[in-house]
Amino acid sequence: MTKADIVNEIYKSTGIDKAAVLTTVERFMEVVKDSLANGENVYLRGFGSFIVKTRSEKTARNISKNTTIIIPEHKIPAFKPARVFMNEVK
């Protein structure tokens, strides 16, 4: 399902103008991205949590050059679905 599909589904079920729905969906995604970029988690009860995970430093190998490199500690975004969400998908 794409962003356009989501906008069409919301438009069909609510009757709200497509442009308004698109603006709302895009703004929601911006707020989530900005919050995660600032290190804040986003919790949506009954849906799940958008969280920032920290990956620890690790040693990796570059096979083509036969060298080792160190990948520094870094943060990545992640999604943890709520139990209700997981039960519906099962």
C-alpha positions as CSV (number, residue, x, y, z in Angstrom):
1,M,0.0,0.0,0.0
2,T,1.4,3.4,-1.0
3,K,0.8,6.8,0.5
4,A,-1.6,7.6,-2.4
5,D,-3.6,4.4,-1.5
6,I,-3.8,5.5,2.2
7,V,-5.0,8.9,1.1
8,N,-7.7,7.3,-1.1
9,E,-8.9,5.0,1.6
10,I,-9.2,7.8,4.1
11,Y,-10.9,10.0,1.5
12,K,-13.4,7.2,0.7
13,S,-14.3,6.4,4.3
14,T,-14.5,10.0,5.6
15,G,-15.4,12.2,2.6
16,I,-12.8,14.7,3.5
17,D,-11.1,16.5,0.6
18,K,-8.2,14.5,-0.9
19,A,-5.9,17.5,-0.7
20,A,-6.6,18.0,3.0
21,V,-6.1,14.2,3.7
22,L,-2.8,14.3,1.8
23,T,-1.6,17.4,3.7
24,T,-2.5,15.7,7.0
25,V,-0.8,12.4,6.2
26,E,2.4,14.2,5.0
27,R,2.4,16.4,8.2
28,F,2.0,13.3,10.4
29,M,5.0,11.7,8.7
30,E,7.0,15.0,9.2
31,V,6.2,15.2,12.9
32,V,7.2,11.5,13.4
33,K,10.5,12.1,11.5
34,D,11.3,15.3,13.4
35,S,10.5,13.7,16.7
36,L,12.8,10.7,16.0
37,A,15.6,13.0,14.7
38,N,15.4,14.9,18.0
39,G,15.7,11.6,20.0
40,E,12.0,11.6,21.0
41,N,10.0,8.4,20.7
42,V,6.4,8.5,19.3
43,Y,3.8,6.3,21.1
44,L,0.5,5.6,19.4
45,R,-1.7,3.5,21.8
46,G,-3.2,0.5,20.1
47,F,-1.0,0.9,17.0
48,G,2.7,0.9,18.1
49,S,5.7,3.0,18.9
50,F,8.2,4.7,16.6
51,I,11.5,4.5,18.6
52,V,15.1,5.4,18.2
53,K,17.5,2.5,18.8
54,T,21.2,2.7,19.4
55,R,23.4,0.3,17.6
56,S,26.7,-0.2,19.4
57,E,30.1,0.0,17.8
58,K,31.2,-3.1,16.0
59,T,34.0,-4.4,13.9
60,A,33.3,-5.4,10.3
61,R,35.3,-6.8,7.4
62,N,35.7,-5.5,3.9
63,I,36.1,-8.8,2.1
64,S,37.2,-7.3,-1.3
65,K,40.1,-5.4,0.3
66,N,40.6,-7.9,3.2
67,T,40.6,-5.2,5.8
68,T,38.7,-4.6,9.0
69,I,36.8,-1.4,9.7
70,I,35.1,-0.1,12.8
71,I,31.5,0.9,12.5
72,P,30.9,3.6,15.1
73,E,27.9,3.6,17.4
74,H,24.8,5.1,15.6
75,K,21.1,5.5,16.0
76,I,18.4,4.0,13.8
77,P,14.6,4.4,13.6
78,A,12.5,1.4,14.5
79,F,8.8,0.5,14.8
80,K,7.5,-1.7,17.6
81,P,3.9,-2.7,17.0
82,A,1.4,-2.8,19.8
83,R,0.1,-6.2,21.1
84,V,-3.4,-5.4,19.7
85,F,-1.9,-4.6,16.3
86,M,0.1,-7.9,16.3
87,N,-2.9,-10.0,17.3
88,E,-4.9,-8.5,14.4
89,V,-2.2,-9.3,11.9
90,K,-1.8,-12.9,13.0
